[in-house]
Amino acid sequence: MAAVQDMASTYQARGLPSRHKRSAQVIVIGAGPSGLQAAYNLQRAGATCLVLDARDRIGGGPVAADDYFNATSHPRVAELAWGLGLAVEQQSDEGKDVVEGLGASRADGTPNLSEDHRRSFIRVRDNLEGLSQRVDVSRPAQQLPNYGAMTVHELAVSQGATPIVQKLANAWTSTLFGLDSKDVSALCFLLHCKCAGGLLQVLSEMRSSEQSVRLQGGVEKLCEELAARLQPGSVCLSQVVERIDQTPGNKVVVTTQSGDVFQCTKAILAGPAQCTAIEVAPELSEDKQCLLESAKPGFSKRIALVYDAPWWRERGLSGCAQGLDGSISVVKDTSRDIDGFYSLTCFVAGESGTELWQKMDDERQQSLLNHVEAIYGDTVPTPCEIVDLDQHADTFSPAPACLAVPAANLRNLERDQWQPEGSVFFAGAEVSYVLRGHVEGELASGRRVAEEVIYALRPMPEAMSSRL
Ligand SMILES: Cc1cc2nc3c(=O)[nH]c(=O)nc-3n(C[C@H](O)[C@H](O)[C@H](O)COP(=O)(O)OP(=O)(O)OC[C@H]3O[C@@H](n4cnc5c(N)ncnc54)[C@H](O)[C@@H]3O)c2cc1C
């Protein structure tokens, strides 16, 4: 407890009131899906656990009215949503997706390309799928001698991508990382695909038919219900963690901006990329610091276009579309039929997205609407409302969710693997090996870190402890 008092007096010396001192076996930093899943499993295993979050709300991520998933490929989300009794609604999976300049997709969901471009698309897609499956997540740098600093654009060109297939590859990286294909290392992309089930799985997640279930209230609702299953008082909101100190007595002291101090035996950083502003002592490994500092930040914003009627369905379309020549990378049908609410959400990403965001409001809206018409290749009704879904975004959850690690830093990742640092453990998007970048992957990482911590908390065999 001396360490807690030391930290408290440091805060008082800085003129900040030290208000609360609480302790638990485990403190989880981040009340997103990975942190709450970890806390839930820890408490079920009998450990005492508190969850701290910087915001005044539970749920991590950006606010979304609803989220979409496929019950087969997202079994953890499905199990949790049904287990918690949350409202889920089967989405219409009728209608075809659209790709800008190519019109409605084929029956198998692939873009409607002419013969030459189609051959190129199939070759690039299948070769990249094969390469992504060959990446060993425990040795992500193994293919550096072959691919070195090659970008996704260069990799696609080396596999015979025609100009239109190059644009499709650009749409993939914009959607995943908010970065153009010339700004993403080929190996980082392949590694991401491996951790998300392969390129084919990544592409199928982008299609409408894979978004078959709508979770009302989105991830936030899922997280709120998960938090309600924790012991009362387990979640402390509006706690911006500033420092994590590991003391010589194997205690961890977590200090927040408000001067509150929490003591534990193990701490979990759930969403490490989001927690870059936290000072950790002793310092995080050089490898982790390099990973956090080197990643180029992506750009991604969501704009909802609200309509009186789902005009796209009347045209036999699903509403899901891919943009190739402009700032919109993906469009999704985010309607709530049950309420008679019809909307398309446009994901604006990459360099052209950044440029669009520098324009004045009117010019931005007009250029967005022009791009929507270009994508659907036809006149489109004027939306009755245009909503910037990220207008209140804060710095605590960057969008997009995943870091694009430069090729030069894959050796840092290979050495480090986000392994625990003393009593500090890691969970979240960077640490998930299934459906990375989706809630499914983050729940898996939360379960895994809980197991690691439970193992680390186990009582030491007597013989061993007497030898120490
Ligand atoms: C625009 C967008 C749409 C998405 N749509 C979907 C979808 O439809 N389906 C799907 O499966 N996935 C979707 N995702 C992905 C999903 O939201 C993320 O993968 C998931 O939220 C990440 O969970 P996490 O627990 O790792 O981190 P987060 O959810 O980001 O949680 C991290 C938490 O840490 C907190 N924090 C940060 N810094 C501090 C600090 N200093 N002190 C205390 N707390 C701190 C933050 O406030 C946050 O609550 C979407 C992501 C984005 C960006």
PDBQT file of the ligand as one rigid body, heavy atoms in Angstrom, charges set to zero:
ROOT
HETATM    1  C1  LIG A 501     -16.199   2.761 -37.916  1.00  0.00    +0.000 C 
HETATM    2  C2  LIG A 501     -16.089   1.373 -37.375  1.00  0.00    +0.000 A 
HETATM    3  C3  LIG A 501     -17.140   0.469 -37.574  1.00  0.00    +0.000 A 
HETATM    4  C4  LIG A 501     -17.047  -0.829 -37.074  1.00  0.00    +0.000 A 
HETATM    5  N1  LIG A 501     -18.083  -1.699 -37.293  1.00  0.00    +0.000 NA
HETATM    6  C5  LIG A 501     -17.973  -2.973 -36.832  1.00  0.00    +0.000 A 
HETATM    7  C6  LIG A 501     -19.026  -3.935 -37.052  1.00  0.00    +0.000 A 
HETATM    8  O1  LIG A 501     -20.078  -3.614 -37.638  1.00  0.00    +0.000 OA
HETATM    9  N2  LIG A 501     -18.846  -5.203 -36.599  1.00  0.00    +0.000 N 
HETATM   10  C7  LIG A 501     -17.695  -5.583 -35.936  1.00  0.00    +0.000 A 
HETATM   11  O2  LIG A 501     -17.567  -6.747 -35.540  1.00  0.00    +0.000 OA
HETATM   12  N3  LIG A 501     -16.694  -4.693 -35.704  1.00  0.00    +0.000 NA
HETATM   13  C8  LIG A 501     -16.806  -3.407 -36.128  1.00  0.00    +0.000 A 
HETATM   14  N4  LIG A 501     -15.784  -2.511 -35.899  1.00  0.00    +0.000 N 
HETATM   15  C9  LIG A 501     -14.586  -2.943 -35.140  1.00  0.00    +0.000 C 
HETATM   16  C10 LIG A 501     -14.802  -2.903 -33.622  1.00  0.00    +0.000 C 
HETATM   17  O3  LIG A 501     -15.499  -1.733 -33.236  1.00  0.00    +0.000 OA
HETATM   18  C11 LIG A 501     -13.441  -2.902 -32.907  1.00  0.00    +0.000 C 
HETATM   19  O4  LIG A 501     -12.718  -3.982 -33.417  1.00  0.00    +0.000 OA
HETATM   20  C12 LIG A 501     -13.591  -3.087 -31.406  1.00  0.00    +0.000 C 
HETATM   21  O5  LIG A 501     -14.337  -2.037 -30.835  1.00  0.00    +0.000 OA
HETATM   22  C13 LIG A 501     -12.215  -3.083 -30.745  1.00  0.00    +0.000 C 
HETATM   23  O6  LIG A 501     -12.398  -3.547 -29.422  1.00  0.00    +0.000 OA
HETATM   24  P1  LIG A 501     -11.252  -3.365 -28.313  1.00  0.00    +0.000 P 
HETATM   25  O7  LIG A 501     -11.786  -3.905 -27.053  1.00  0.00    +0.000 OA
HETATM   26  O8  LIG A 501      -9.963  -3.932 -28.819  1.00  0.00    +0.000 OA
HETATM   27  O9  LIG A 501     -10.974  -1.790 -28.246  1.00  0.00    +0.000 OA
HETATM   28  P2  LIG A 501     -11.988  -0.567 -28.068  1.00  0.00    +0.000 P 
HETATM   29  O10 LIG A 501     -13.369  -1.006 -28.319  1.00  0.00    +0.000 OA
HETATM   30  O11 LIG A 501     -11.464   0.559 -28.870  1.00  0.00    +0.000 OA
HETATM   31  O12 LIG A 501     -11.838  -0.231 -26.513  1.00  0.00    +0.000 OA
HETATM   32  C14 LIG A 501     -10.701   0.429 -25.975  1.00  0.00    +0.000 C 
HETATM   33  C15 LIG A 501     -11.186   1.245 -24.805  1.00  0.00    +0.000 C 
HETATM   34  O13 LIG A 501     -10.038   1.809 -24.146  1.00  0.00    +0.000 OA
HETATM   35  C16 LIG A 501     -10.419   3.077 -23.671  1.00  0.00    +0.000 C 
HETATM   36  N5  LIG A 501      -9.207   3.883 -23.438  1.00  0.00    +0.000 N 
HETATM   37  C17 LIG A 501      -8.352   4.376 -24.351  1.00  0.00    +0.000 A 
HETATM   38  N6  LIG A 501      -7.385   5.082 -23.739  1.00  0.00    +0.000 NA
HETATM   39  C18 LIG A 501      -7.645   5.025 -22.409  1.00  0.00    +0.000 A 
HETATM   40  C19 LIG A 501      -7.026   5.571 -21.254  1.00  0.00    +0.000 A 
HETATM   41  N7  LIG A 501      -5.934   6.332 -21.334  1.00  0.00    +0.000 N 
HETATM   42  N8  LIG A 501      -7.576   5.335 -20.028  1.00  0.00    +0.000 NA
HETATM   43  C20 LIG A 501      -8.698   4.561 -19.913  1.00  0.00    +0.000 A 
HETATM   44  N9  LIG A 501      -9.331   4.027 -20.978  1.00  0.00    +0.000 NA
HETATM   45  C21 LIG A 501      -8.804   4.254 -22.212  1.00  0.00    +0.000 A 
HETATM   46  C22 LIG A 501     -11.308   3.662 -24.760  1.00  0.00    +0.000 C 
HETATM   47  O14 LIG A 501     -12.164   4.674 -24.254  1.00  0.00    +0.000 OA
HETATM   48  C23 LIG A 501     -12.081   2.418 -25.220  1.00  0.00    +0.000 C 
HETATM   49  O15 LIG A 501     -13.330   2.322 -24.564  1.00  0.00    +0.000 OA
HETATM   50  C24 LIG A 501     -15.877  -1.216 -36.369  1.00  0.00    +0.000 A 
HETATM   51  C25 LIG A 501     -14.829  -0.298 -36.146  1.00  0.00    +0.000 A 
HETATM   52  C26 LIG A 501     -14.921   0.982 -36.652  1.00  0.00    +0.000 A 
HETATM   53  C27 LIG A 501     -13.785   1.946 -36.423  1.00  0.00    +0.000 C 
ENDROOT
TORSDOF 0
